[in-house]
Amino acid sequence: MEATAPIERRATPVLPLLIEALAERFGTRPALESNAGTRDYRSLGEGVRRHARWALEQGLRPGDVVGLLMPNCPDYMVVWLGLNRVGIAVALLNVNLTGELLAHAIRSVAPRFVIGAGRLAQQLQAVRAQVPAAVHFLGWGAGSEPLERMDTAVAACSAEPPAADHALPGLDDRALCIYTSGTTGAPKAANVSHGRVLQWTHWFAGMMDMSPGDRMYDCLPMYHSIGGVVAPGATLLGGGTVVIRERFSASEFWSDIVAERCTVFQYIGELCRYLLANAPDPRERAHSLRLCCGNGLRADVWEQFRVRFGIPQILEYYAATEANFSLYNCEGKPGAIGRIPPFISQGARVALVKFDHETGAPWRNESGWCERCQASEVGEAIGQVTGASAAGRFEGYTSATASEGKLLRGVFEPGDLWYRSGDLMRKDAQGFFYFVDRVGDTFRWKGENVSTTEVETVLASCDHVTHAVVYGVHVAHADGRAGMAALITEPAFLLDEFARVVTMRLPEYARPLFLRVVPTIELTGTFRPQKADLVRQGFDPAAVSGQLYLYDRGQKMYVPLDRALYQSVLSGTLRL
């Protein structure tokens, strides 16, 4: 609260200007490190200014948008900070997206430029015909040819501060567009203001007590708010060093942590579970960690993880990119996602309301009002929308329709306005919150929200598939729910060709792990598939009719799910 107080008073400049000030203070101290290279604070500040100057030379103006398709690396943050410095919003594109999903993500933010780094430039070029011709594609780094190289143009720009005749962005101006699946449909671009970026980074810097001696291990996707904004931003504000890896590797994790002398790392629940599933490593307790911070660490994994790896403190929290509230478990209670401290509970803007599974919305009584849940009763988490600060606002998506779908009006009294999280939770008698599940047509798998509508669209486009229904099923020894699809197919349907399209068009976490080929699918009275029945039937070959398959990640194909393979899934011996 102390760290974010200046933001509430509007006494803090935007993050790029703070980074420039830190560059002067910390000079040659390492800021961003990776296997590909390092940027010290001075180089970081110079990079921010060069990108700002490049943007002005291109005629970009405050409010314009630039898309960024780049793997994790030090320059990722340099690019968006530099463009932000002169009021340009940056859309952080998911590097796993290809084809129409990537094209849709680009179109939804109406960018002036889109930057494709290295090998990802080919993904970008492949959707050229699906994006308005006015959008200019640029390459970044070796391997991005034949696109025009932006990095060489930036390198030729001066590292001096831009002229003072351009308007600096304000806290209410948009800084980023970060994509989230939401509860239905294709990826949506959430608006993130400069004030929100400051709230995130300062709050976490204060929560984790970051200092110049800290080294943050960041292997989460930088196109997400945690991996790309919170983890690196909070570390830099404390004067520490961010150790960046392109992706998580369970086999290399502890050797990296020890070799890089990391003191903090950012996790998602799946990361912790993978580490526990690995064979013991002599380096797993030879680390210098003081804390790990993240979300999704299940209660049954928590203590095993803490004890086996000797983690001094686990800071679990709940947050979402577009949400106007967050929760923090500072006490370290296993399984809890947070608690509102008693000294601020009176002003808390968070509530759990009873949920109606028939309508897919919060339940309302005869008078039309929502009702708060009792202790241990499961309900949807909502946050009251206020305009007092970035923390209390709902900044919405680039789509006005999608934004309106997340709002709830007349909840407890006339005229009140609340944000719908789409998450079911419960709260115990001590005030600790626990995540239960997602509502609607989205489920969480491998730390990602998977939209069933999005996946169904891809599956239904495959040759000889007449109908596709996608849903999530619980799997023992795994976090979240795994994707499963029920298909109605024509006689000419080819399973190998279907697997090829799924592998090509969907990121790994969104590919249905289980597949059923069925003659019919039961529909509701409004012609919607009876997903509840499909979920209940699960993937037991002894109890499920029709052909049943499992996606083999190594072979990138579907194989028959027999009893022996089913037992391997249940026992956890088969890594999914």
MITORKE-334927 format. One line per 8 residues: their letters; for each residue x, y, z of C-alpha. Coordinates in Angstrom, 2 decimals, padded with zeros to 5 digits. Each point is the difference from the previous one (the first is absolute). Example, Ala and Ser with C-alpha at 12.3 -4.5 7.8 and 13.67 -1.06 7.14 Angstrom:
<sites>
AS	012.30/-004.50/007.80  001.37/003.44/-000.66
</sites>
This chain:
<sites>
MEATAPIE	000.00/000.00/000.00  002.89/002.30/000.76  001.60/-000.81/-003.36  -003.17/000.84/-001.94  -000.99/003.12/001.97  001.81/002.42/-002.37  -001.97/-001.47/-002.92  -003.28/000.74/001.76
RRATPVLP	001.21/003.59/000.48  001.07/000.11/-003.67  003.47/000.94/001.15  001.82/-002.68/-002.03  001.13/000.17/-003.65  -000.80/-002.88/-002.36  002.17/-003.13/000.15  002.31/000.81/-002.98
LLIEALAE	001.05/003.26/001.65  000.56/-001.77/003.30  002.19/-002.53/-001.81  002.07/002.83/-001.47  000.52/001.43/003.48  001.03/-003.44/001.27  002.45/-000.26/-002.90  001.74/003.12/001.26
RFGTRPAL	000.06/-001.35/003.54  001.15/-003.57/-000.63  002.12/000.47/-003.15  001.91/-003.18/-000.87  -001.84/-002.23/002.47  -001.62/-002.86/-002.00  -003.71/000.57/-000.61  -001.15/-002.67/-002.48
ESNAGTRD	002.01/-003.19/-000.57  -000.57/-002.94/-002.34  001.98/-002.70/-001.78  -000.02/002.27/-003.07  001.44/003.05/001.74  -000.28/002.56/002.79  -001.17/003.58/000.32  001.24/002.04/002.92
YRSLGEGV	-002.10/002.87/001.35  001.80/002.58/-002.14  -000.52/-002.05/-003.18  -003.66/-000.52/000.99  -000.55/003.75/000.36  001.76/000.71/-003.29  -002.08/-002.68/-001.74  -003.21/001.58/001.29
RRHARWAL	001.04/003.39/-001.42  001.08/-001.44/-003.37  -003.37/-001.73/-000.44  -001.82/003.17/000.98  001.92/001.95/-002.62  -000.63/-002.68/-002.63  -003.75/000.20/000.68  -000.01/003.77/-000.45
EQGLRPGD	001.98/-000.31/-003.25  -002.65/-002.42/-001.34  -002.71/002.58/000.62  -001.60/-002.03/002.77  -002.17/002.07/002.31  -001.45/-000.47/003.50  -002.83/-002.53/-000.12  001.45/-001.97/-002.94
VVGLLMPN	000.53/-003.73/000.49  002.95/-002.22/-000.92  -000.20/-003.81/000.23  002.94/-001.98/001.43  000.57/-003.68/-000.86  003.29/-000.85/001.71  001.29/-002.86/002.17  001.25/000.65/003.54
CPDYMVVW	003.20/002.05/-000.13  001.40/003.23/001.52  -001.02/002.05/-003.03  -003.66/-000.97/000.49  -000.40/002.44/002.87  002.24/002.61/-001.63  -002.28/000.16/-003.06  -003.27/000.56/001.83
LGLNRVGI	001.48/002.39/002.55  001.54/002.10/-002.76  -003.22/000.24/-001.97  -001.95/000.69/003.19  002.28/002.94/000.77  -001.55/002.02/-002.83  -003.59/-001.20/000.55  -000.07/-002.97/-002.39
AVALLNVN	-002.01/-002.98/001.29  001.53/-003.44/-000.59  -002.03/-003.17/-000.58  001.84/-003.02/001.44  -000.80/-002.79/-002.46  -000.01/-003.63/001.13  002.93/-001.69/-001.75  -001.97/-003.28/-000.20
LTGELLAH	-002.69/001.46/-002.24  -000.01/-000.73/-003.72  -002.37/000.38/-002.93  -003.42/001.51/000.58  000.46/000.21/003.77  003.10/002.17/-000.46  -001.70/002.06/-002.70  -003.00/000.57/002.27
AIRSVAPR	002.25/001.10/002.88  001.68/002.54/-002.30  -003.23/001.32/-001.50  -001.57/000.45/003.42  002.49/002.73/000.98  000.23/001.81/-003.41  003.79/000.51/000.13  002.12/002.26/-002.20
FVIGAGRL	002.95/-002.44/000.15  000.53/-003.60/001.07  003.49/-001.21/000.96  000.97/-003.63/-000.59  003.25/-001.19/001.58  002.25/-002.63/-001.55  -001.78/-003.22/-000.92  -003.37/001.43/001.08
AQQLQAVR	000.13/002.36/-002.97  -001.02/-002.96/-002.16  -003.17/-000.45/002.08  -000.68/003.67/-000.56  000.57/-000.10/-003.74  -002.34/-002.98/-000.30  -002.98/002.17/001.03  000.82/002.99/-002.22
AQVPAAVH	-003.09/-000.53/-002.15  -002.26/-000.20/003.07  001.05/003.36/001.44  -000.85/003.46/-001.42  002.57/001.14/-002.55  000.62/003.23/001.96  001.66/-001.99/002.80  003.77/000.07/-000.57
FLGWGAGS	001.96/-003.13/000.97  003.54/000.37/001.37  002.68/-002.54/000.84  002.17/-000.08/003.09  003.39/-001.67/000.06  001.64/-002.70/-002.07  -002.38/-002.37/-001.71  -002.79/002.55/-000.44
EPLERMDT	000.90/000.72/-003.60  -001.39/000.88/-002.55  -001.96/002.34/002.28  001.48/003.44/000.47  002.28/-000.16/003.05  -001.20/002.31/002.78  002.90/-000.79/002.34  002.60/001.41/-002.41
AVAACSAE	-002.03/003.18/-000.40  -000.32/000.37/003.77  003.75/-000.52/000.49  000.63/003.01/-002.25  -002.17/002.26/002.19  001.51/002.28/002.64  -000.03/-001.13/003.63  -000.62/003.55/001.15
PPAADHAL	-003.42/000.81/001.48  -002.59/000.94/-002.66  -000.69/003.69/-000.46  -002.29/001.46/002.63  -002.58/001.13/-002.56  -001.89/-003.31/000.04  -002.75/-000.74/002.52  000.86/-002.44/002.77
PGLDDRAL	-002.59/-002.72/000.69  -002.23/000.36/003.05  -000.96/-002.65/002.53  -003.43/-000.43/-001.60  001.38/-000.55/-003.50  000.22/-003.53/-001.39  003.44/-001.60/000.26  -000.61/-003.62/-001.02
CIYTSGTT	-002.50/-002.40/-001.51  000.35/-003.42/001.63  -002.02/-002.90/-001.34  -002.24/-002.18/002.12  -002.39/-002.75/-001.05  -002.75/001.21/002.35  -002.98/-002.28/000.35  -001.01/-000.42/-003.66
GAPKAANV	001.23/000.67/-003.50  003.37/000.75/-001.58  002.79/001.81/001.91  -001.00/003.46/001.22  002.39/002.89/000.39  -000.24/001.55/003.47  000.87/003.68/000.33  002.71/000.73/002.58
SHGRVLQW	000.68/003.62/000.94  003.31/001.49/001.14  -001.54/000.40/003.45  -000.85/-003.69/000.09  003.55/-000.96/-001.02  001.28/002.13/002.89  -002.46/-001.57/002.44  001.08/-003.51/-000.98
THWFAGMM	003.73/000.60/000.08  000.12/002.15/003.15  -002.40/-002.23/001.93  002.03/-003.13/-000.71  003.31/001.79/000.61  -001.35/000.88/003.45  -001.54/-003.42/000.65  003.21/-001.82/-000.88
DMSPGDRM	002.23/002.67/001.59  002.22/000.12/-003.10  003.50/001.43/000.41  003.19/000.40/-002.09  001.26/-003.35/001.27  -002.94/-001.94/-001.45  000.17/-002.11/-003.14  -003.41/-000.96/-001.41
YDCLPMYH	-000.28/-003.21/-002.08  -002.63/000.64/-002.67  -000.86/-002.88/-002.34  -003.69/000.87/-000.43  -001.28/001.39/-003.31  000.77/003.69/-000.36  -003.21/000.51/-002.01  -001.85/-000.57/003.29
SIGGVVAP	-000.38/002.67/002.65  001.95/-001.95/002.63  002.96/-001.18/-002.07  000.31/003.16/-002.08  -001.00/002.84/002.33  -000.29/-000.92/003.67  003.03/-002.26/000.52  002.52/002.11/-001.94
GATLLGGG	-001.53/003.37/000.92  -000.08/-000.64/003.75  003.58/-001.27/-000.09  001.31/003.01/-001.91  -001.76/002.43/002.33  001.95/-001.58/002.86  003.29/000.27/-001.90  000.30/-003.77/-000.45
TVVIRERF	000.79/-002.21/-002.99  -002.48/-001.96/-002.11  001.30/-003.35/-001.25  -002.08/-000.77/-003.09  -000.52/-003.39/-001.59  -001.99/-000.57/-003.18  -002.04/-002.76/001.60  -000.24/-002.18/003.09
SASEFWSD	002.12/-003.17/000.06  -000.50/-002.37/002.93  003.33/-001.73/-000.71  002.00/003.26/-000.06  -001.88/001.96/002.65  002.12/-000.70/003.09  003.33/000.19/-001.82  -001.10/003.41/-001.30
IVAERCTV	-001.21/001.20/003.39  003.28/-000.98/001.66  002.34/001.15/-002.78  -001.75/003.36/-000.31  -000.09/000.52/003.79  -003.72/000.79/-000.15  -001.72/001.16/003.17  -003.59/000.13/-001.32
FQYIGELC	-001.99/-001.77/-002.70  -003.46/000.40/-001.49  -002.15/-003.11/-000.36  -003.29/-001.36/-001.18  -001.41/-003.12/001.65  000.89/-002.32/-002.88  003.66/001.02/000.22  000.13/-001.12/003.64
RYLLANAP	-001.72/-003.29/-000.76  002.44/-000.80/-002.81  002.94/000.64/002.31  -001.46/-002.35/002.62  -000.53/-002.70/-002.62  003.69/000.09/-000.97  002.56/-002.34/001.52  002.02/001.52/002.87
DPRERAHS	002.73/002.39/-001.11  003.06/000.62/002.24  -000.29/003.73/-000.79  -003.65/000.35/001.03  000.88/001.12/003.53  003.31/001.72/-000.79  -001.73/003.23/-000.98  -000.06/003.51/001.46
LRLCCGNG	-003.75/000.50/-000.33  -001.78/002.07/002.62  -003.45/000.03/-001.60  -002.12/-001.24/-002.89  -003.08/001.87/-001.18  -002.83/-001.11/-002.25  -003.45/-001.48/-000.34  -001.67/-003.38/-000.39
LRADVWEQ	002.00/-001.98/002.59  -002.39/-002.70/001.16  -000.34/-000.89/003.66  001.10/-003.62/-000.59  003.19/001.20/-001.71  000.82/002.98/002.24  001.60/-001.69/003.00  001.79/-002.64/-002.06
FRVRFGIP	001.47/002.74/-002.14  001.04/002.19/002.93  001.58/-002.82/002.00  001.74/-001.90/-002.79  001.63/003.08/-001.53  000.52/001.97/003.20  -001.92/003.09/-001.10  000.04/002.58/002.85
QILEYYAA	-003.16/001.87/-001.09  -002.79/-000.59/-002.50  -002.01/003.08/-001.00  -003.16/-001.20/-001.74  -002.44/002.49/-001.49  -003.03/000.31/-002.25  -000.18/002.52/-002.84  -001.08/000.34/-003.62
TEANFSLY	001.18/002.41/-002.67  -003.34/001.75/-000.39  -001.23/-000.44/003.59  -000.49/002.99/002.30  000.89/-001.93/003.16  002.62/-002.44/001.21  000.60/-002.18/003.05  003.22/-000.89/001.83
NCEGKPGA	000.87/-002.85/002.34  002.72/001.69/002.05  -000.41/-002.45/002.89  001.03/-002.99/-002.13  -003.10/-002.08/000.70  000.19/-003.04/-002.33  -002.61/000.03/-002.77  -001.36/003.49/000.71
IGRIPPFI	000.21/002.64/-002.74  -000.24/002.91/002.40  -001.69/001.80/002.83  -001.10/003.59/000.47  001.78/001.34/003.11  -002.39/001.10/002.77  001.39/003.54/000.03  -001.26/000.62/-003.57
SQGARVAL	-002.97/-002.39/-000.08  -002.54/002.79/000.53  000.98/001.59/-003.28  000.39/-003.25/-001.91  -001.61/-000.04/-003.42  -000.07/-003.78/-000.38  -003.01/-002.29/000.48  -000.98/-003.61/-000.64
VKFDHETG	-003.55/-000.27/-001.28  -002.21/-003.04/-000.42  000.22/-001.45/-003.49  -002.76/-001.43/-002.19  001.44/-002.82/-002.11  -003.16/-000.16/-002.10  000.35/003.57/-001.26  003.80/000.20/000.27
APWRNESG	-000.28/003.24/001.97  -000.18/001.14/003.62  -003.29/-001.02/001.62  -002.57/002.67/000.83  -002.76/-000.16/002.62  -003.66/000.92/-000.48  000.87/003.66/000.42  002.61/-000.21/-002.75
WCERCQAS	003.06/000.37/002.25  003.05/-002.24/000.18  000.78/-001.61/003.32  003.36/-000.40/001.70  001.23/-003.52/000.73  000.27/-001.34/003.51  003.27/-001.41/001.35  001.20/-002.98/-002.11
EVGEAIGQ	-002.80/000.52/-002.56  001.21/000.05/-003.60  -000.83/003.05/-002.09  001.35/002.28/-002.70  002.56/002.62/001.02  -000.89/003.55/-001.02  001.71/003.34/000.52  -001.72/003.37/000.37
VTGASAAG	000.88/002.40/-002.79  001.10/003.43/001.15  001.67/002.85/-001.84  002.18/001.10/002.87  003.20/-001.65/-001.26  001.35/-002.45/-002.57  -000.26/-002.71/002.65  -003.78/000.36/000.28
RFEGYTSA	-000.90/000.62/-003.63  -000.95/-002.58/-002.59  001.97/001.08/-003.05  -001.69/-002.51/-002.26  000.96/-001.48/-003.33  000.48/001.48/-003.44  -003.48/-001.40/-000.73  -002.80/002.00/001.64
TASEGKLL	-002.31/-003.02/-000.22  002.51/-002.23/001.79  000.50/002.68/002.67  -003.72/000.29/000.70  -000.22/-003.78/000.38  002.29/000.16/003.04  -002.13/002.54/001.89  -002.78/-000.61/002.50
RGVFEPGD	-002.45/002.80/000.81  -002.43/000.45/002.88  001.71/-002.63/002.12  -000.74/001.03/003.59  -001.59/003.43/-000.51  -001.26/002.16/-002.85  002.73/001.36/-002.23  002.95/-002.03/001.33
LWYRSGDL	002.39/-001.53/-002.51  002.16/-003.10/000.44  002.57/-001.92/-002.06  -000.62/-003.71/-000.55  003.14/-002.09/000.44  -001.44/-003.18/-001.50  001.64/-001.90/002.87  -001.78/-002.06/002.62
MRKDAQGF	001.48/000.24/003.49  -000.81/-000.69/003.60  001.06/001.83/003.16  000.54/-001.71/003.34  -000.92/001.31/003.44  003.47/001.57/000.40  -000.47/002.02/-003.19  002.35/-002.00/-002.26
FYFVDRVG	-001.13/-000.32/-003.63  000.40/-003.23/-001.99  -000.28/-000.39/-003.78  -002.55/-002.62/-001.06  -000.52/000.18/-003.78  -000.70/002.12/-003.05  -003.58/000.70/-001.06  -001.32/-000.09/-003.53
DTFRWKGE	001.84/-001.56/-002.86  003.57/000.58/001.08  002.22/-002.34/001.95  003.55/000.36/001.29  002.74/-002.36/-001.16  003.79/000.35/000.38  -000.48/003.48/001.41  -001.96/001.22/-003.04
NVSTTEVE	-003.70/000.73/-000.39  -001.31/-002.05/-002.91  -003.09/001.25/-001.80  -002.12/-002.94/-001.17  -001.64/002.18/-002.65  003.42/000.84/-001.43  001.06/-003.64/-000.15  -003.37/-001.16/-001.35
TVLASCDH	000.37/002.45/-002.89  003.31/-001.59/-000.99  -001.25/-003.58/000.36  -003.19/000.64/-001.94  002.05/001.34/-002.91  001.80/-003.34/-000.42  -000.97/-002.17/-002.95  -002.92/-002.34/000.58
VTHAVVYG	-000.77/001.27/003.52  -003.70/000.86/000.13  -000.21/001.01/003.66  002.51/000.64/002.79  -000.57/000.55/003.70  002.90/000.91/002.28  000.04/-000.13/003.80  002.37/-000.45/002.92
VHVAHADG	000.35/-003.18/002.04  001.75/-000.53/003.32  003.10/-002.18/-000.07  001.61/-001.47/003.11  003.40/001.50/000.89  -000.52/002.99/-002.30  -000.96/003.61/000.61  -003.05/001.46/-001.70
RAGMAALI	-001.96/-001.94/-002.60  001.29/-001.68/-003.14  -001.65/000.64/-003.35  -002.27/-002.66/-001.44  -001.97/000.06/-003.24  -002.99/-001.97/-001.21  -000.25/-000.17/-003.79  -002.65/-001.07/-002.46
TEPAFLLD	001.78/-000.94/-003.20  -000.65/-001.14/-003.57  001.26/-003.39/-001.27  002.92/001.64/-001.82  001.39/001.50/003.23  003.76/-000.62/000.41  001.34/000.09/003.55  003.62/000.70/-001.05
EFARVVTM	-001.03/003.00/-002.10  -002.16/001.27/002.86  002.98/-000.25/002.37  002.20/001.88/-002.49  -002.46/002.93/-000.12  -000.41/000.04/003.80  003.79/000.06/000.47  000.46/002.72/-002.60
RLPEYARP	-002.82/002.32/000.98  -000.26/-000.25/003.77  002.62/000.73/002.68  000.95/-003.08/002.01  -002.03/000.90/003.08  -003.18/000.39/-002.11  000.26/-003.29/-001.92  -002.64/-002.47/001.24
LFLRVVPT	001.81/-002.65/002.01  -002.89/-002.46/-000.27  -002.15/-000.63/-003.04  -003.31/-001.80/-000.46  -001.57/-000.82/-003.35  -003.74/-000.44/000.61  -003.08/-000.51/-002.20  -002.10/002.69/001.72
IELTGTFR	000.23/002.72/002.65  -002.89/000.75/002.30  -001.31/003.57/-000.26  -001.91/002.22/002.41  -003.34/001.60/-000.79  001.87/002.99/-001.41  002.14/-002.26/-002.21  003.11/000.27/002.11
PQKADLVR	002.07/-003.16/000.60  -000.46/-001.73/003.33  003.56/000.63/001.13  -000.79/-000.88/003.60  -000.79/-003.57/-001.06  003.19/-000.24/-002.05  002.09/001.31/002.88  -001.60/-002.48/002.38
QGFDPAAV	000.69/-002.92/-002.38  003.69/000.92/-000.13  002.57/-002.12/-001.85  -000.23/-003.47/001.59  000.07/-002.48/-002.94  -002.10/-002.44/002.04  -002.77/002.54/000.52  000.05/002.11/-003.17
SGQLYLYD	-001.63/-000.96/-003.26  001.57/000.72/-003.37  003.63/000.09/-001.03  002.34/001.53/002.59  003.48/001.46/-000.60  002.85/001.72/001.87  002.24/002.68/-001.52  003.64/-001.14/-000.04
RGQKMYVP	002.10/003.17/000.37  003.19/-001.68/-001.21  -001.48/-001.46/-003.18  -002.49/002.88/-000.42  -002.77/-002.44/-000.79  -003.01/-001.64/001.64  000.37/-003.59/001.20  -002.74/-002.37/001.21
LDRALYQS	-000.65/000.41/003.73  -000.12/-003.56/001.29  -000.29/-001.18/003.59  003.76/-000.16/000.58  000.54/003.55/-001.27  -002.95/001.19/002.07  001.57/-001.45/003.15  003.28/001.78/-000.81
VLSGTLRL	-001.92/003.29/-000.18  -001.78/-000.67/003.29  003.17/-000.97/001.85  001.89/003.06/-001.22  002.81/-002.07/-001.55  -000.81/001.44/-003.42  000.96/003.69/-000.19  -002.78/001.89/-001.75
</sites>
